[in-house]
Amino acid sequence: MRIPLPAVALLILAGCATNLAPREFQDEKTAATITAVAKPWIFTAVNEQGTSNNHDFLNVHAIDVNRAGDHRQYFAVMQSFFAAGPDGDAAGPVLELQTPERTISLQPATQAPRQLGIAQPLEQPFALESRWWYFPVGKEDLAMLARAKNLHVALLMRDARVPYVVFRDGSAELTELSATLR
């Protein structure tokens, strides 16, 4: 059987394409429909000299939670430690997102994840210790951050500021999610 050359080229390109499309699923316990970025933005903590310590990571998932037509957007943030992590604030840290043009400070949601419509984590932890926080964020800020270059993140906990730099850029996935939220 002969396959036309354009069809072979199309199959090869389709196999190489990265799937950036947001994933959508229904939370089985809350019945909320959750639309999430295909892959998270991943940040690694840096020390005072600006070098990565490779022991503290943030996986930042942008999500839309749809509860009976009421859409709310959040950054679902998993902090992972490969050694014992620092004690966090019981109320949760402030998430600071910094671009060359602007700094956004997000307060953690005061409700339990289940009350937000999220009863299960977006991904399984891969480290010795991990914890989740959810930060309400607006559509406009999501779109601006998707276009941002040189994004830096920090967690402000008690009297400490823990800075992070990009380990895996998630701007393409965030752009795709932002396009579905308009």
WOGI-V980686 format. One record per backbone hydrogen bond with DSSP energy under -0.5 kcal/mol. CO is the residue of the C=O (numbers start at 1). NH is the residue of the N-H. E is the energy in kcal/mol with one decimal. If there is no record, write none. Layout:
co=CO nh=NH e=E
co=CO nh=NH e=E
This chain:
co=4 nh=7 e=-0.6
co=4 nh=8 e=-1.7
co=5 nh=9 e=-2.3
co=6 nh=10 e=-2.2
co=7 nh=11 e=-2.1
co=8 nh=12 e=-2.3
co=9 nh=13 e=-2.6
co=10 nh=14 e=-2.4
co=11 nh=15 e=-1.8
co=12 nh=16 e=-1.3
co=13 nh=17 e=-1.3
co=18 nh=20 e=-0.9
co=20 nh=38 e=-0.6
co=23 nh=36 e=-3.0
co=25 nh=27 e=-0.5
co=25 nh=34 e=-3.3
co=26 nh=28 e=-0.6
co=27 nh=31 e=-2.3
co=32 nh=27 e=-3.0
co=32 nh=34 e=-0.6
co=33 nh=35 e=-0.5
co=33 nh=66 e=-2.9
co=34 nh=25 e=-2.4
co=34 nh=36 e=-0.5
co=35 nh=64 e=-2.6
co=36 nh=23 e=-2.4
co=41 nh=60 e=-3.4
co=42 nh=167 e=-3.4
co=42 nh=168 e=-2.4
co=43 nh=58 e=-2.6
co=44 nh=165 e=-2.5
co=45 nh=53 e=-2.0
co=45 nh=54 e=-0.5
co=47 nh=50 e=-2.0
co=51 nh=47 e=-2.4
co=55 nh=82 e=-1.9
co=56 nh=45 e=-2.6
co=57 nh=80 e=-2.6
co=58 nh=43 e=-2.7
co=58 nh=60 e=-0.6
co=59 nh=61 e=-0.7
co=59 nh=78 e=-2.4
co=60 nh=41 e=-2.4
co=60 nh=62 e=-0.5
co=61 nh=76 e=-3.3
co=62 nh=37 e=-1.7
co=63 nh=74 e=-2.2
co=64 nh=35 e=-2.6
co=64 nh=66 e=-0.6
co=65 nh=67 e=-0.7
co=65 nh=72 e=-2.0
co=66 nh=33 e=-2.4
co=66 nh=68 e=-0.7
co=67 nh=70 e=-1.5
co=69 nh=71 e=-1.0
co=70 nh=67 e=-2.0
co=72 nh=65 e=-3.4
co=73 nh=137 e=-1.9
co=74 nh=63 e=-2.8
co=74 nh=76 e=-0.6
co=75 nh=77 e=-0.7
co=75 nh=135 e=-2.4
co=76 nh=61 e=-2.8
co=76 nh=78 e=-0.5
co=77 nh=79 e=-0.6
co=77 nh=133 e=-2.0
co=78 nh=59 e=-2.6
co=78 nh=80 e=-0.5
co=79 nh=131 e=-1.8
co=80 nh=57 e=-2.4
co=81 nh=128 e=-0.7
co=81 nh=129 e=-1.8
co=89 nh=92 e=-1.5
co=94 nh=96 e=-0.6
co=94 nh=156 e=-2.5
co=95 nh=97 e=-0.5
co=95 nh=106 e=-3.2
co=96 nh=98 e=-0.5
co=96 nh=154 e=-2.1
co=97 nh=104 e=-2.9
co=98 nh=152 e=-2.5
co=102 nh=99 e=-3.2
co=104 nh=97 e=-3.0
co=104 nh=106 e=-0.5
co=106 nh=95 e=-2.6
co=107 nh=136 e=-0.5
co=112 nh=115 e=-0.9
co=112 nh=116 e=-1.1
co=113 nh=116 e=-0.7
co=113 nh=117 e=-0.8
co=113 nh=118 e=-2.7
co=114 nh=117 e=-0.8
co=117 nh=119 e=-0.6
co=129 nh=81 e=-3.1
co=131 nh=79 e=-2.7
co=133 nh=77 e=-3.0
co=134 nh=109 e=-3.6
co=134 nh=136 e=-0.5
co=135 nh=75 e=-2.2
co=138 nh=142 e=-2.1
co=139 nh=143 e=-2.5
co=140 nh=144 e=-2.3
co=141 nh=145 e=-2.6
co=142 nh=146 e=-2.0
co=143 nh=147 e=-1.1
co=144 nh=148 e=-0.6
co=149 nh=100 e=-0.7
co=152 nh=98 e=-3.5
co=153 nh=164 e=-3.2
co=154 nh=96 e=-3.0
co=154 nh=156 e=-0.5
co=155 nh=157 e=-0.8
co=155 nh=162 e=-2.9
co=156 nh=94 e=-1.9
co=157 nh=160 e=-3.7
co=160 nh=157 e=-2.2
co=160 nh=162 e=-0.5
co=161 nh=163 e=-0.7
co=162 nh=155 e=-2.1
co=163 nh=46 e=-2.0
co=164 nh=153 e=-1.6
co=165 nh=44 e=-2.6
co=168 nh=42 e=-2.3
co=170 nh=174 e=-2.2
co=171 nh=175 e=-2.3
co=172 nh=176 e=-1.8
co=173 nh=177 e=-2.2
co=174 nh=178 e=-2.9
co=175 nh=179 e=-1.9
co=176 nh=180 e=-1.0
co=177 nh=180 e=-0.8
co=177 nh=181 e=-0.8
co=178 nh=181 e=-0.8
co=179 nh=182 e=-0.6
